[in-house]
């Protein structure tokens, strides 16, 4: 199988583009099995794609509530999503039957983060009302609340033991999930950005680094053990300070950062050095990006959704020593 050597990473190109939306795609997620990619859009549609076949599997709509932050639960037949109109309720949707299972009420302003626990049927949300709420899929009421100023963003670590919360686009605080109502066990100050705001937090696979995504020309890499900024990733286009997405690769060796001109900049996570720039087919901002945890491809989106795959030949793989998978479950695509 192909491993993510520098040559392989440099060879990624768009293999398939889907033009199924007529407005901006506001969020993307990939099921834990890697089988499905799902997007939510400002056109109030939900698009479900089959990763292995590279085809559109199903289209659903949420005309009444709008849809944002769509995220798979541990059951890939159900998702949770935020709303863009009427109220700020979170909703659990059965994709097979196209019906809502449960509403989660409590937020009073727009939800800015929605993350499913990696191992249990619980999830967290953060909103502009200054709260981070912890939920159980079996109950419509929050199981706990952490208050945070400004526009908080939040995420679980890969083991589901730690919650990272971005406070007022200025610092990352880490909480032990077992004692989340206590003070954070680590506070990581991050340089204040002049314009824009933080848009997401993402841990790398071994929980040693946290990626701070922003709506500026900078992405920060925080040392999750020492509580300091390791790298500030720059050099990508974002003249209008639009929200851009970034992602670790599944092996944690590289960081992919989307740019406003549709390009993807790749950095080495240890050194922070830029490895390469991947050119897309669309000169629109990369507002969503996810690397598939099981298949060797990543997806980007703005108004179109694109699947990127490596284009190295078998001879090139052998020359680079790419004979085993960088993460054991990774499969070839297409």
PyMOL commands that set and color helices and strands:
alter all, ss='L'
color gray80, all
select helices_A, chain A and resi 6-10+177-179+314-319
alter helices_A, ss='H'
color red, helices_A
select strands_A, chain A and resi 13-18+25-30+36-41+45-50+55-61+68-72+78-82+90-94+99-104+111-116+122-127+131-136+144-147+153-156+162-167+171-176+186-189+198-203+209-214+219-223+228-233+246-248+254-258+264-268+274-278+288-291+297-301+305-309
alter strands_A, ss='S'
color yellow, strands_A
deselect
rebuild
show_as cartoon
